[in-house]
Amino acid sequence: MLVYLEKEDAAHIKIGNKLKIKGKASAFETARNPGNFDQRAYYKRQKIGAYVWADEVGILSGQTECIRQFLHEFRQGWKKLLVGCLGSYYGNTISAILLGEKGDLDPYMKKLYQKNGIGHLLAISGLHMSFIGSGLYGFLRKRGVGFPVSGAVGTIVLLFYTVMTGASISALRALIMFSVRMGAEVTGRDCDLPTSLAVAAALLSAKDPLCLSDAGFLFSFGSLCGICMLTPLFECLFGCGTEKKNIWTHMGKAVSASLAVNLFLLGPMLYFYFEIPPYSVFLNLFVIPALPVIMGTGLSGSVMILLVKPIGIILLKSSGVILWAYDRLCSAAVMLPFGRITAGKPSVQLLVAYYVILFALYGMYRRFPKKIWGYMLFVSAAFLIVLCGAKTRDIEGIKITVLDVGQGDGIVLSGKGKNYLIDGGSSDVKQAGAQRIEPYLLSEGIGCLDYVFVTHGDEDHISGIRELLEGQKLGVRIDTLVLPPEEYHDEKLADLARIAVENGTRVVSVKTGANIYGRGERQTEKNDSKEVMRLRCIGPLTDIPQGLTKPKAGNEASLVLEFSYGNFDMLFTGDVEGAGEELLVKSDVLRKYEILKCAHHGSKNSGTAAFLEKTDPRAAIISAGIDNRYGHPHEETLNRLKKRKVKTYNTQTDGAVTIKSDGIQISIESFLLSK
């Protein structure tokens, strides 16, 4: 069980203490949208079944695991020293590199490294372990210390270092491989990379079979598999596999290794992160050779600052300069054309086919060493990327997903070469844009939204859009932000428009009657009966018929959009209610729709009997948060829908709801029920 404590309570607790906890235990949340992080599955792999926020904490036993407690305190003290010298941004970065302490890592920096394919620098891995273990072993051997003692000292130091840094899968893999190598050195045997890698994989998977599906396991072992299998193919292709050594052969070998790792990790990269950083091949040629320098200056600087403070500060500042250079390189890379390729999440079948091809190419190279197999590697990688992208971009017909964003709204429309977002926000899910909306978009291969529609300025409709606008440099790009008519703008909409302009997004205010079509399409008399994708604004009305009340800015004046594709029609209503809904009913702009997106999360003041009579939907979708304080959806609304025999979907119980149509047939799928 994972226990969350207040800082003042945690300060008195040591590793090994037995505690008495009083609080409400809860199960971890499963992913509620495609592409979202599955908290339950993640903690299941770590054998943690639930969590509790501790209301009361008592220590039953003061017994302490002295070594682990010492290492923990040593780690925290070391981190404090690094942050004190380098500041929060670079201090926490080098703490992650040296100590595996990523809790206070700057989110932007972490995302920047990940998007550029150098996130491995922040994980304790073979690079770190080799630097420390091999460095210490070589140091002792040069001073005449025997093989057994040198190997034992190096292994023991690495064991303590592994425990101190959190014993991640990559660190354990490196520790096991180093131990195998030391055993071979001591006994006078040869040690090859495939054997030690296989031993590490066997031991870790035997201890915990679930680790085989862990991203850390796949990336850690996959990188070395790529080096073992694919590097020789590229060396043959580039003609650098000869014994002759010069600057060109060294460069060729470095590029070959980098390409090998990137192509082998293409599968997990797409499966977990949905994007490919094409320039990571070249970035790693700079950042990996500089990592030992960062570790060397970081380690020596940490020691020297206690002995000769000025020298220690200079050494630590030197590591900060290299980190600054990393930032500049990464920032430049993401701005280059094709800095990120958003291909989406591939199917398991596609990944299996890709790796079958890779292993077949490796087998052919072993039997018939020729350059052609290196060329075929590139073809295989392109094959995976293209097929993966085709899965998401060339949708047969249209696809509409009402995302589960908690108490809020977020609807994605895709088809005919365009991608739209209608609203995006939540009042009970923190960072709904980063945690719920953006991962879904990327998993679908959507790296750019053509239009983002804002129905009104409530936070539960715009908080996620604000995140997307501010994070476009490393996230999903937004071409155009569409707001309601200007006369219904408020301060929140004005502020959102300002943020959009500052981040390079065009801002327009839509008028009632405006149409937006699929790419290259227009509605004409000739194609009126064909499957043209159209999104039409039917509210709020600006010309109010005599005798009707003008809606007030806010819920009543929500943007109302009508979507049509062939014989399929759907109505998106924002939070329209009261005078706004009455105006729609009495002005005769409504018609019959196959699907209705219920207004205002199913509140009792929307979706009146007269409104349902006009729209006559076959199915309705409600977006509302679990156990929300408003009691949405209201029982009266559900009864009105039930009375008309409308099939109702609710994100509270269904998670994301996806509608697909070819213009004739319609399918509706609940994400939680389909898992």
Secondary structure as UniProt FT lines:
FT   STRAND          2..4
FT   HELIX           7..10
FT   TURN            11..12
FT   TURN            15..16
FT   STRAND          18..27
FT   TURN            34..35
FT   HELIX           39..45
FT   TURN            46..47
FT   STRAND          50..61
FT   HELIX           66..99
FT   TURN            103..104
FT   HELIX           107..115
FT   TURN            116..117
FT   HELIX           119..122
FT   HELIX           126..129
FT   HELIX           130..134
FT   HELIX           135..142
FT   TURN            143..144
FT   HELIX           147..164
FT   TURN            165..166
FT   HELIX           169..187
FT   HELIX           193..207
FT   HELIX           209..213
FT   HELIX           215..229
FT   HELIX           231..238
FT   HELIX           247..264
FT   HELIX           266..273
FT   STRAND          275..276
FT   TURN            278..279
FT   HELIX           280..307
FT   HELIX           309..335
FT   TURN            337..338
FT   STRAND          341..342
FT   HELIX           348..367
FT   HELIX           372..393
FT   STRAND          398..402
FT   STRAND          408..415
FT   TURN            416..417
FT   STRAND          418..426
FT   TURN            430..431
FT   HELIX           433..437
FT   HELIX           438..443
FT   TURN            444..445
FT   STRAND          448..453
FT   HELIX           459..470
FT   TURN            471..474
FT   STRAND          477..483
FT   HELIX           486..488
FT   HELIX           491..502
FT   TURN            503..504
FT   STRAND          506..509
FT   TURN            512..513
FT   STRAND          515..517
FT   TURN            519..520
FT   TURN            528..529
FT   STRAND          533..539
FT   TURN            546..547
FT   TURN            553..557
FT   STRAND          560..565
FT   TURN            566..567
FT   STRAND          568..572
FT   TURN            574..575
FT   HELIX           578..586
FT   TURN            587..588
FT   STRAND          595..597
FT   HELIX           599..602
FT   TURN            604..605
FT   HELIX           609..615
FT   STRAND          619..622
FT   TURN            626..627
FT   TURN            629..630
FT   HELIX           635..643
FT   TURN            644..645
FT   STRAND          647..650
FT   HELIX           651..654
FT   STRAND          657..661
FT   STRAND          666..670
FT   HELIX           671..674
//
